[in-house]
Amino acid sequence: MASTRVLCLFNGKAAGWSKALARTGCRNVCSSPSRLQSMSAWVIDQYGSSAVLRHTDEISIPTINFAHEVMIKVSAASLNPLDLNMRGGYGAALLNLRRDPLSVMNSFSEFPLILGRDLSGVVVDCGSGVTHFAPGDEVWAAIPPWKQGSLAEYVTLTEYEVSYKPKSLSHIEAASIPYVANTALSALVNAGGLCKENSSNKRVLITGASGGVGTFSIQLLKAWGAHVTVTCSQNAEGLVRGLGADEVVDYTAGDVAEQLERMERFDVILDNVGGDTEEWAMGLLKPWSGAKYVTLVSPLLLNTDSMGLLDGTLHAGLTLHNKAFQNITSSGVFYRWAFYAPDGPTLDEVSRLADAGKILPVVEAQFPFTQVPQAFHKLEQGHARGKTVVKVAEDDESIEAAESEREVQETAQQY
């Protein structure tokens, strides 16, 4: 036990010295646990229900293969509906093409596959070309869906997919934000045309607002000065009003469209629900004023899974074109699809908003790493009120690493 603690302390000091050296320009310093060949992770070996989830200690630790990559020790991860869908095989055709462009011609297998898109953790190693991070930095990130996920001890990402974790948030809190932040910003900014400078007094409607993307979007839009109306069930009203929603429509209290039609028209609608929403929501937008309907529920990946890559992509593109043309010519309304888009620099601004108290983490449930199947079961129940978070690293490890880091910093100050 004593020798183990000494070894941990030595590794902690190595991380600290690496960070100090990196700050002076020497970035190609390794502090990763190179003595270990495998790590703990939750994987799936086939697509299916929660029964396919398997814990293993035999997954190879990811390595840095390119100059701009960083290795991160995961402290906490969180689950999203995308993880449920990917567990069932959603998007497999297109994602496998991204993982290996030759997959359409060979017997490529994505298994064993690690799920989880959110993470908060600590950098343990950097490639020789990394300029923004050093070992010991606390970071957060949203992982691209074609890469191995965060339900593991370590992940490797490019430095452009990573951002400094907000200083005011714990790892548990921070892990609840990156995926929903990148998704919401992709929808509101890239597709919806909103930003801090033009959102003041814009009227925005968010459907399905009590989940992760909805609760983040409310806070972001209020920070930008927009007027926000949301739909949710009655028992989520307190949550969304507490986050800043100006008007709340209870979808269980009668016809939603009828309730919303009595309100002033909207500049932007963010649809988190899909289904028949667009059939009644398009008429709620201001006609001939550049208003935009943005949905996060598109048929693209479903089409490529069921029809094949070529036919599925063509069919989805034709669907988007027809709907966009119909709406722009009939009422001057823009119809757009939005997608999850991982981006480190985008998270930099979110980090600043979080440290300023304008973005609060909304964590509904927390599970230890040993209970990942239970966390998936919680997510499957639906009617989310925020995020489900998994604590990957044990507290004593985090405390020990912090103590070692402080000792190294105190020693370094003497030189």
Disulfide bonds with the S-S distance in Angstrom:
none
